[in-house]
Amino acid sequence: MITGAGGALGRATALRLAADGFAVAVLGREGEELRETANLLTRAGHQHLVVVCDLRESASIPRAISDVERELGPLTAVVNNAAVYPPTPFLDIPLAEYEEVVQVNQTAYFLVAQESAKRMAPRGGGTIVNVSSITFHGGWPNLASYVSTKGAAVGLTRALARELGASGIRVNAVSPGAFPTKAEEIHEDPEQYAQWVMDRQSLKRRGDNDELAAVVSFLVGPDASFLTGQTLNVDGGWVM
């Protein structure tokens, strides 16, 4: 199950995991982006389920996961990917905006992981991947709410890996760099931003969304069977 599957990174991840052989549940808010992900999965002939769920409503999460298991069988891998990122100067952030960011980027991650682990633990294992962000490692102006929740994703990953390991559940995180996604629309000058990224990365090209999906594929797959509690920076050599 991938949350935020209508976005560029979530879509690439859904397509990659489906190609790996998973029956994929794509979870997100109703809209054209989620439908496009589903259409691509259909055209590729992959088994999938579309789950419309607003992560701002905590009560919808257990229902969504129950729907996934009823339609596709036992949940074995979860990717917490959904996020909101309003670009507001710290001194101007209204409480309602902050609370929405925390609900989607932090509370929902916690609840999705908890509801999934309740099902995985009695079966002897599973994998959870939390999507953090390079912004946590370096700070970012006008994104204090977002950055703080992405730090929370790393903390949650470590705590759950420690606690759930005895149940055979592995928990890791990926920290994407500046991938070309809709999130770049918050920058006034995209070309200037792209150059700013190039100046900081070791690899002098933009990352492809499929490259992040490949790392998630590794983390939920058998080759990462002894890897838990880690955060992998997929950022072209930006943070070291």
VEXDREN-2710 file (C-alpha; in Angstrom, 1 decimal):
% VEXDREN-2710
k/r/px/py/pz
1/MET/0.0/0.0/0.0
2/ILE/1.3/3.4/-1.0
3/THR/-0.2/6.6/0.4
4/GLY/-0.1/9.7/-1.6
5/ALA/-0.1/7.6/-4.7
6/GLY/-1.4/10.3/-7.0
7/GLY/1.9/12.3/-6.7
8/ALA/4.9/11.8/-8.9
9/LEU/7.0/9.9/-6.3
10/GLY/4.0/7.8/-5.1
11/ARG/3.0/7.0/-8.7
12/ALA/6.5/5.9/-9.6
13/THR/6.7/3.7/-6.5
14/ALA/3.3/2.1/-7.2
15/LEU/4.3/1.2/-10.7
16/ARG/7.7/-0.2/-9.6
17/LEU/6.3/-2.3/-6.8
18/ALA/3.5/-3.6/-9.1
19/ALA/6.2/-4.5/-11.6
20/ASP/8.0/-6.3/-8.8
21/GLY/5.0/-8.6/-8.4
22/PHE/3.1/-6.9/-5.6
23/ALA/-0.7/-6.5/-5.7
24/VAL/-0.7/-2.7/-5.1
25/ALA/-3.2/-0.6/-3.2
26/VAL/-2.9/3.1/-4.2
27/LEU/-4.3/5.4/-1.6
28/GLY/-5.0/9.1/-1.9
29/ARG/-7.6/11.8/-2.2
30/GLU/-10.1/11.7/-4.9
31/GLY/-8.9/13.4/-8.0
32/GLU/-7.3/13.3/-11.5
33/GLU/-3.9/12.5/-10.2
34/LEU/-5.0/9.3/-8.3
35/ARG/-7.0/8.2/-11.4
36/GLU/-4.0/8.6/-13.6
37/THR/-2.0/6.3/-11.4
38/ALA/-4.7/3.8/-11.5
39/ASN/-5.0/4.1/-15.3
40/LEU/-1.3/3.4/-15.7
41/LEU/-1.5/0.4/-13.5
42/THR/-4.5/-0.9/-15.5
43/ARG/-2.7/-0.4/-18.9
44/ALA/0.3/-2.3/-17.6
45/GLY/-1.9/-5.2/-16.5
46/HIS/-1.0/-4.9/-12.8
47/GLN/-3.3/-6.1/-10.0
48/HIS/-4.3/-3.1/-8.0
49/LEU/-6.9/-1.4/-5.8
50/VAL/-7.7/2.3/-5.6
51/VAL/-8.5/3.4/-2.1
52/VAL/-9.9/7.0/-1.8
53/CYS/-8.9/8.2/1.7
54/ASP/-8.4/11.7/3.2
55/LEU/-5.6/11.3/5.7
56/ARG/-6.7/14.5/7.4
57/GLU/-9.5/12.3/8.8
58/SER/-7.9/9.8/11.2
59/ALA/-10.9/7.5/11.4
60/SER/-10.6/6.8/7.7
61/ILE/-7.2/5.0/8.1
62/PRO/-8.3/1.8/9.8
63/ARG/-11.2/1.5/7.3
64/ALA/-8.9/2.0/4.3
65/ILE/-6.5/-0.7/5.5
66/SER/-9.4/-3.1/6.2
67/ASP/-10.5/-2.5/2.6
68/VAL/-7.1/-3.3/1.3
69/GLU/-6.8/-6.6/3.1
70/ARG/-10.4/-7.6/2.2
71/GLU/-9.7/-7.0/-1.5
72/LEU/-6.0/-7.9/-1.9
73/GLY/-5.2/-10.1/1.0
74/PRO/-2.7/-9.7/3.9
75/LEU/-0.8/-6.5/3.9
76/THR/3.0/-7.1/3.7
77/ALA/4.5/-3.7/2.7
78/VAL/3.5/-0.2/3.4
79/VAL/5.0/3.1/2.0
80/ASN/4.0/6.3/4.0
81/ASN/4.5/8.8/1.2
82/ALA/1.6/11.4/1.4
83/ALA/2.6/14.9/2.3
84/VAL/1.4/18.5/2.2
85/TYR/3.9/21.4/2.1
86/PRO/2.4/24.9/2.3
87/PRO/5.3/27.5/1.8
88/THR/4.7/30.0/4.6
89/PRO/7.2/32.0/6.6
90/PHE/7.4/30.7/10.1
91/LEU/6.2/33.9/11.8
92/ASP/3.1/33.8/9.6
93/ILE/2.1/30.2/9.9
94/PRO/-1.5/30.0/11.3
95/LEU/-2.2/27.2/13.8
96/ALA/-4.8/25.6/11.5
97/GLU/-2.2/25.2/8.7
98/TYR/0.4/23.7/11.0
99/GLU/-2.1/21.3/12.4
100/GLU/-3.1/20.1/8.9
101/VAL/0.6/19.5/8.0
102/VAL/1.1/17.5/11.2
103/GLN/-2.1/15.5/10.6
104/VAL/-1.1/14.4/7.1
105/ASN/2.7/14.2/7.4
106/GLN/3.0/12.9/10.9
107/THR/-0.1/11.7/12.6
108/ALA/-1.2/9.8/9.5
109/TYR/2.2/8.2/9.2
110/PHE/1.9/7.0/12.8
111/LEU/-1.6/5.7/12.4
112/VAL/-0.9/3.9/9.0
113/ALA/2.2/2.3/10.6
114/GLN/0.3/1.3/13.7
115/GLU/-2.7/-0.2/11.9
116/SER/-0.5/-2.0/9.5
117/ALA/1.8/-3.4/12.2
118/LYS/-1.2/-4.7/14.2
119/ARG/-1.9/-6.9/11.3
120/MET/1.7/-7.8/10.3
121/ALA/3.0/-8.7/13.8
122/PRO/0.8/-11.8/14.3
123/ARG/1.8/-13.0/10.8
124/GLY/5.5/-12.8/11.6
125/GLY/6.6/-9.8/9.7
126/GLY/6.3/-7.1/7.1
127/THR/8.0/-3.9/5.9
128/ILE/7.2/-0.2/6.4
129/VAL/9.0/2.6/4.5
130/ASN/8.5/6.2/5.7
131/VAL/9.3/9.0/3.2
132/SER/11.3/11.8/4.9
133/SER/13.0/14.6/3.0
134/ILE/16.4/16.2/2.5
135/THR/14.9/19.3/4.0
136/PHE/15.1/17.7/7.5
137/HIS/18.9/17.4/7.2
138/GLY/19.6/21.0/6.2
139/GLY/16.6/23.1/7.2
140/TRP/14.6/25.0/4.7
141/PRO/13.1/28.5/4.8
142/ASN/9.3/28.9/4.7
143/LEU/8.7/25.2/5.3
144/ALA/9.0/24.9/9.1
145/SER/5.9/22.8/9.5
146/TYR/6.9/20.4/6.7
147/VAL/10.5/20.1/7.8
148/SER/9.6/19.3/11.4
149/THR/7.2/16.5/10.3
150/LYS/9.9/15.0/8.0
151/GLY/12.2/14.9/11.0
152/ALA/9.4/13.2/12.9
153/ALA/9.3/10.5/10.1
154/VAL/13.0/9.7/10.8
155/GLY/12.3/9.5/14.5
156/LEU/9.3/7.3/14.1
157/THR/11.3/5.0/11.8
158/ARG/14.0/4.5/14.4
159/ALA/11.6/3.9/17.3
160/LEU/9.4/1.4/15.3
161/ALA/12.4/-0.5/14.0
162/ARG/13.6/-1.0/17.6
163/GLU/10.2/-2.0/18.9
164/LEU/8.9/-4.1/16.1
165/GLY/12.0/-6.0/15.1
166/ALA/11.2/-8.8/17.4
167/SER/7.9/-9.3/15.4
168/GLY/9.9/-9.5/12.2
169/ILE/8.8/-6.1/11.0
170/ARG/11.4/-4.0/9.3
171/VAL/11.0/-0.2/9.2
172/ASN/13.2/2.1/7.2
173/ALA/13.0/5.6/5.7
174/VAL/14.0/7.2/2.4
175/SER/15.0/10.9/2.2
176/PRO/14.5/12.2/-1.3
177/GLY/16.5/15.1/-2.6
178/ALA/15.1/17.7/-5.0
179/PHE/13.3/15.5/-7.5
180/PRO/11.3/17.1/-10.2
181/THR/7.8/16.9/-8.8
182/LYS/4.8/19.2/-8.3
183/ALA/6.4/20.4/-5.1
184/GLU/8.7/22.6/-7.2
185/GLU/5.8/24.8/-7.9
186/ILE/6.3/26.5/-4.6
187/HIS/9.5/28.1/-6.0
188/GLU/9.1/31.4/-7.9
189/ASP/11.8/30.7/-10.4
190/PRO/12.1/27.0/-11.4
191/GLU/15.2/27.5/-13.5
192/GLN/17.0/29.3/-10.7
193/TYR/16.0/26.6/-8.3
194/ALA/17.2/23.9/-10.6
195/GLN/20.6/25.6/-10.8
196/TRP/20.7/26.0/-7.0
197/VAL/20.1/22.2/-6.8
198/MET/22.9/21.4/-9.2
199/ASP/25.3/23.6/-7.3
200/ARG/24.8/21.5/-4.2
201/GLN/24.5/17.9/-5.6
202/SER/27.6/15.8/-6.3
203/LEU/25.9/14.3/-9.3
204/LYS/25.2/17.1/-11.8
205/ARG/21.8/16.0/-13.0
206/ARG/18.3/15.9/-11.7
207/GLY/17.1/12.6/-10.2
208/ASP/14.4/10.6/-11.9
209/ASN/11.3/9.6/-9.9
210/ASP/12.0/5.9/-10.9
211/GLU/15.3/6.1/-9.1
212/LEU/13.6/6.8/-5.8
213/ALA/11.1/4.0/-6.5
214/ALA/14.0/1.7/-7.1
215/VAL/15.3/2.4/-3.6
216/VAL/11.9/1.8/-2.0
217/SER/11.7/-1.5/-4.0
218/PHE/15.0/-2.5/-2.5
219/LEU/13.9/-1.6/1.0
220/VAL/10.7/-3.7/0.8
221/GLY/12.4/-6.6/-1.0
222/PRO/14.4/-9.6/0.1
223/ASP/17.8/-8.0/-0.6
224/ALA/17.2/-5.7/2.4
225/SER/16.2/-8.5/4.8
226/PHE/18.8/-7.4/7.4
227/LEU/18.3/-3.7/7.1
228/THR/16.1/-1.8/9.5
229/GLY/16.0/1.5/11.3
230/GLN/17.9/3.3/8.5
231/THR/17.4/6.4/6.5
232/LEU/18.7/6.3/3.0
233/ASN/19.4/9.7/1.4
234/VAL/18.5/9.5/-2.3
235/ASP/19.7/12.9/-3.2
236/GLY/22.5/12.7/-5.8
237/GLY/25.2/13.2/-3.1
238/TRP/23.8/16.3/-1.5
239/VAL/23.8/15.4/2.1
240/MET/26.8/13.4/3.4
END
